Amino acid sequence: TSCVHAENCFVPISEIIAVEETEFHKKQRNIGRWQKMTKLHAFTVYYVKRVRNHRWRCSDVTFWCVDEYLCNQWIQALKESLEMQKSRPKQLLVYINPYGGKRQGKRIYEQKVAPLFSLASISTDVVITEHANHAKDNLFEVNIYKYDGVVCVGGDGMFSEVMHGLIGRMQKDSGIDQNNPKASLVQCNIRIGIIPAGSTDCICYSTVGISDPVTSALHIIVGDCQPLDVSSVHHNNTFLKYSVSLLGYGFYGDILKDSEKKRWMGPMRYDYSGVKTFLSHHYYEGTIAYQPAKHTHGSPRDRESCRAGCYICKKSEKQLAEQNKEHGLKREEGEEEWKVIKGKFLAINAVNMSCACPRSPKGLSPAAHLADGSADLILVRKCSRFDFLRYLVRHTNQDDQFDFPFVDIYRVKCFQFTSKLSEDNESNVMEIGKKRFGQFCRDHPACCCNIINSTWNCDGETLDGSAIEVRVHCQLMKLFARGIEENCKDEAVYRQNSIEQLL
């Protein structure tokens, strides 16, 4: 067989998208005249090509020969090899949010994603969502077990809706009460794929390395699988939400609450609300109790970023499983000591992943891991506006953003937060309001608002709760992703190693 490209092309079977027979005619120059050669037989291999910044593209190479039998043998052998890739999806349920972001979800799917799914012989059932929680409600009704995965086309809000529907359905089918904060939840083995088409795509950026529809579609096609920790949020034995990226009280909660009133501004509303919230400089008083994640092998202050095939996630998962097997979940929690912190905080952030994005390439916690059964709890105590600005600026550069006396970070497996208002609940609420209002005006002369409590920012959605309990569930769900790959300096070496492993 010969290749129409001059250069060698090394492609691992796991990254071949499809193989198709091709109509091929090659002309050869002979004695000054163009003559048609003997009929050639050809096939085209479509494969994943890595380009810059973790971006993937569908490329192709065509092989030809004069022997029809040999050509068919190659086609058959390659197709059989692809059939052996059992992790690849064959049938997907797709939810498209036509209203999210710049209202481009439907167009992005039809023009960029659907043709790739068709090429890879993936059948799809597509649902265009018509209202909030449409996808979540639908996941409780459909036969989800006939699908190899669920794909959401939209932003982080769309992903959150699909995640809540899928995890909720799994717990319902297993007879588990989500309102019990100490319940051991059933792992969700149906993978979720994210086709980014929203105003924020933090989860996609933190698990794939880029927010790009074609790249995400290719990760789905090759059947990648990335386990993901999920945090459950409860209040008084009542389930509130699940979170996979940011759970933020204070600064990030206030930004979200203010920006929700200005959706007409589009993505610019986050910048406007961010400046406004920074200038208001509100702090909130409360108590935090947490249990350290002693099973983890990393530290929030180390330089070990979570990457594809992360050994820290694998070791931490194994260690956590051994702990639970030896002690039992309830007994372990009862024996371990809770650490308590009281104070005045500008921001309380709990992150299950780095929360990296184009504006903050390192994220809120650069060494946070996707699947180690822990969250990084970041406490920013009351400080001056200038110091707080110094802290925020470090999210955009390479300096250690936790190297401040007013910033504390802990790796935890669960925590509780109670605001000062909830602690004083037995007193007259109106009197407390007046008291807090006076306090805020003394501390912030430029402020004329009586904010007593902040709002939680739960993966980009507002969540009211002055007293909550948060618990991390190790690898509760799976994504069509592989984590962020290390940048490969020599693509030829990478592909050579891949083909050698196959041989």
VENBEL-V398568 format. One record per residue. N is the residue number from 1. RES is the residue in one letter. NEAR is the number of other ideal C-beta (glycine too) atoms within 12 Angstrom. Layout:
N&RES&NEAR  N&RES&NEAR
This chain:
1&T&24  2&S&22  3&C&23  4&V&22  5&H&16  6&A&8  7&E&11  8&N&13  9&C&26  10&F&27  11&V&33  12&P&26  13&I&28  14&S&27  15&E&37  16&I&40  17&I&41  18&A&34  19&V&33  20&E&26  21&E&23  22&T&25  23&E&14  24&F&26  25&H&18  26&K&24  27&K&13  28&Q&13  29&R&11  30&N&10  31&I&7  32&G&6  33&R&9  34&W&12  35&Q&13  36&K&13  37&M&18  38&T&16  39&K&16  40&L&27  41&H&28  42&A&32  43&F&35  44&T&29  45&V&39  46&Y&31  47&Y&34  48&V&40  49&K&26  50&R&31  51&V&19  52&R&15  53&N&19  54&H&34  55&R&23  56&W&33  57&R&25  58&C&32  59&S&24  60&D&26  61&V&30  62&T&30  63&F&31  64&W&30  65&C&27  66&V&17  67&D&18  68&E&19  69&Y&12  70&L&20  71&C&28  72&N&19  73&Q&18  74&W&30  75&I&27  76&Q&17  77&A&20  78&L&30  79&K&22  80&E&14  81&S&22  82&L&32  83&E&17  84&M&16  85&Q&24  86&K&13  87&S&23  88&R&33  89&P&35  90&K&22  91&Q&23  92&L&40  93&L&36  94&V&41  95&Y&47  96&I&38  97&N&42  98&P&27  99&Y&25  100&G&37  101&G&31  102&K&19  103&R&19  104&Q&26  105&G&37  106&K&28  107&R&19  108&I&34  109&Y&38  110&E&24  111&Q&18  112&K&26  113&V&41  114&A&28  115&P&22  116&L&36  117&F&38  118&S&21  119&L&23  120&A&35  121&S&22  122&I&34  123&S&19  124&T&34  125&D&23  126&V&27  127&V&32  128&I&23  129&T&30  130&E&15  131&H&14  132&A&18  133&N&22  134&H&25  135&A&41  136&K&32  137&D&21  138&N&30  139&L&34  140&F&22  141&E&15  142&V&21  143&N&15  144&I&32  145&Y&18  146&K&16  147&Y&29  148&D&31  149&G&43  150&V&48  151&V&47  152&C&51  153&V&51  154&G&45  155&G&39  156&D&40  157&G&40  158&M&48  159&F&50  160&S&42  161&E&39  162&V&48  163&M&43  164&H&42  165&G&36  166&L&45  167&I&41  168&G&36  169&R&32  170&M&31  171&Q&30  172&K&21  173&D&18  174&S&18  175&G&12  176&I&24  177&D&20  178&Q&32  179&N&20  180&N&20  181&P&30  182&K&24  183&A&22  184&S&24  185&L&34  186&V&25  187&Q&26  188&C&37  189&N&23  190&I&35  191&R&37  192&I&51  193&G&52  194&I&54  195&I&55  196&P&47  197&A&43  198&G&38  199&S&31  200&T&38  201&D&41  202&C&40  203&I&48  204&C&44  205&Y&36  206&S&47  207&T&52  208&V&40  209&G&37  210&I&32  211&S&33  212&D&29  213&P&41  214&V&34  215&T&42  216&S&45  217&A&44  218&L&44  219&H&49  220&I&46  221&I&44  222&V&35  223&G&34  224&D&36  225&C&33  226&Q&41  227&P&38  228&L&46  229&D&47  230&V&46  231&S&45  232&S&45  233&V&41  234&H&30  235&H&25  236&N&18  237&N&17  238&T&18  239&F&30  240&L&29  241&K&35  242&Y&41  243&S&45  244&V&49  245&S&47  246&L&46  247&L&48  248&G&43  249&Y&46  250&G&42  251&F&43  252&Y&43  253&G&41  254&D&37  255&I&38  256&L&36  257&K&33  258&D&32  259&S&32  260&E&22  261&K&17  262&K&20  263&R&20  264&W&11  265&M&16  266&G&18  267&P&24  268&M&15  269&R&24  270&Y&27  271&D&19  272&Y&21  273&S&28  274&G&25  275&V&20  276&K&24  277&T&35  278&F&26  279&L&20  280&S&29  281&H&32  282&H&39  283&Y&37  284&Y&40  285&E&36  286&G&35  287&T&29  288&I&38  289&A&25  290&Y&35  291&Q&32  292&P&25  293&A&38  294&K&26  295&H&33  296&T&38  297&H&26  298&G&32  299&S&25  300&P&39  301&R&21  302&D&21  303&R&15  304&E&24  305&S&30  306&C&48  307&R&29  308&A&26  309&G&19  310&C&34  311&Y&19  312&I&33  313&C&36  314&K&27  315&K&21  316&S&35  317&E&32  318&K&22  319&Q&25  320&L&31  321&A&20  322&E&16  323&Q&25  324&N&22  325&K&14  326&E&14  327&H&18  328&G&14  329&L&28  330&K&15  331&R&14  332&E&23  333&E&22  334&G&13  335&E&15  336&E&22  337&E&13  338&W&20  339&K&22  340&V&16  341&I&25  342&K&18  343&G&25  344&K&28  345&F&36  346&L&40  347&A&43  348&I&50  349&N&48  350&A&52  351&V&47  352&N&52  353&M&50  354&S&39  355&C&43  356&A&36  357&C&32  358&P&22  359&R&22  360&S&25  361&P&23  362&K&31  363&G&38  364&L&44  365&S&43  366&P&37  367&A&36  368&A&49  369&H&48  370&L&52  371&A&45  372&D&41  373&G&43  374&S&48  375&A&49  376&D&48  377&L&44  378&I&45  379&L&40  380&V&38  381&R&28  382&K&28  383&C&25  384&S&17  385&R&23  386&F&14  387&D&20  388&F&31  389&L&22  390&R&23  391&Y&35  392&L&30  393&V&18  394&R&24  395&H&35  396&T&20  397&N&16  398&Q&13  399&D&16  400&D&21  401&Q&32  402&F&31  403&D&14  404&F&26  405&P&14  406&F&25  407&V&34  408&D&28  409&I&36  410&Y&34  411&R&39  412&V&43  413&K&38  414&C&38  415&F&41  416&Q&33  417&F&45  418&T&29  419&S&37  420&K&29  421&L&32  422&S&26  423&E&18  424&D&23  425&N&16  426&E&10  427&S&16  428&N&12  429&V&17  430&M&13  431&E&15  432&I&25  433&G&20  434&K&16  435&K&21  436&R&31  437&F&21  438&G&16  439&Q&24  440&F&27  441&C&18  442&R&12  443&D&23  444&H&23  445&P&10  446&A&15  447&C&23  448&C&11  449&C&19  450&N&20  451&I&30  452&I&29  453&N&36  454&S&39  455&T&34  456&W&41  457&N&44  458&C&39  459&D&40  460&G&40  461&E&37  462&T&27  463&L&35  464&D&23  465&G&34  466&S&30  467&A&30  468&I&42  469&E&34  470&V&44  471&R&40  472&V&46  473&H&41  474&C&38  475&Q&34  476&L&39  477&M&48  478&K&36  479&L&42  480&F&41  481&A&44  482&R&37  483&G&34  484&I&33  485&E&30  486&E&17  487&N&18  488&C&19  489&K&9  490&D&12  491&E&23  492&A&16  493&V&13  494&Y&23  495&R&24  496&Q&19  497&N&16  498&S&24  499&I&21  500&E&12  501&Q&13  502&L&17  503&L&10
